[in-house]
Amino acid sequence: MADIVVTIPKREIKNFEKELIDLEKDDSLLKYYKVSSKPTKLKIGDSIYFCLDNKIRFKADVEDLDYIEMFQCETTGRQWESGTHVICNNFSPVKDGKVIKGFQGFRYKWW
């Protein structure tokens, strides 16, 4: 298992929360998270942890990992450039999440 951790930038937290609301309403929706490079150790069934405001707050299951050409978010309408996306579902809050300093890119889970 090679879970990854990503940070949601402060300017994106409201969009992230909107997406979570839509995911709760329709469990057929998936969350796409663009990463800077392909996490080679990450496999389907692993987890992705989301850091917001310097604390791990959410966890989701990795359903797929794929290079996607130009992607438009159904919730925000934003257009994303081509790149590697972690496709995830089954979001859940993380109780007593680890306090960490935010960072760019992704890291493999270290705890």
N, C-alpha and C positions, 0 to 999 in steps of 0.2 A: 504494500500500500504506500502510495506517495502523494498524500494530500497536499494541496497548495493553499497559500494565504495571499489575498490581495487587499489593497486599500482602496476604499471609495473616497475620492477627493471631496473635500468639503463642498465645493461648488456643484457636485453631482449627487449629494445625499438626497435632496428633494426628488430628483428623477428616480433614484434607486428606490425610494419609499413608494413612489407612484407605481413603479413596476411591481413591487411586492404586493400592493393592493390588487392590481389586475391579476397577478398570479393566484392570489387567494380566491378571487371571484371565479376564475376559469382554470381548472387544474389541467386542461389540455395545453395551456401555454407553457413555453419554455423560456428561460432566461439565457440570453447570449451575453457573454462577457469577453470582450476583446483583450487579448494579452499581447505583450510586446514581442514575444518569441514563443515557440512551441515548447511547453513543458514536457520534455521527452520521457520523464518517469511517470507522468500522470496517465492513468488508465480509466476506462469506463468503470463506474462503481466506486471510484475514489471520491473524496470530498473536496469542496472548495470552501474556504472560510473567508468571510468578509469582515474587514476592519473598518469601523466607522468611528470617527472622533477618538482615535487612539485606543480602541478596545474591540476585541473580537465579539461581534454581535449576532452574526448569522452564519449558518452552515447550509450547504446544499449538496446534493448528489450530482456527480458528473455523469451525464447521459451520453455525451459525445464530445469530440474534440475535432474541429475541422477548419480548413482554410475556406473562407467564404468571401466571394466577390461582393462588393458594395451591399450593405445591409441596412434596412430601415426598421427602426424600432416601432412596433405597433402602438405602444403606449405614448411615447414622447414625440413620435414622428421624425426623430433625428436620423440623419443619414450617416452611417459609419463606413469608413474606408475599408477596402479589402484587408484581410488579415486572418490570423488564427483566433478562433473563438472557442471558449469553453462553453458548452451547452449544458445547462443544469436545470434541475427541478427539485421538488421536495424540500423547499426551504424550511428551516426551523430556527427559532431564536436560540442563541447559546447562552445558557444561564451561567453566571459567574465567569464570563469570558475573560480571557487573558488580556491584560493591559499591555499594549505594545505601541511603539512609536510608528506612525504611518510611514510608508515607503512607496516608491514607484516600482512598477513591474510586479513580479510575483516572487514568492519564496516558497520553498518546500516547508511543510509544517515541521517545526523543530521541538515541539513539546510533547 
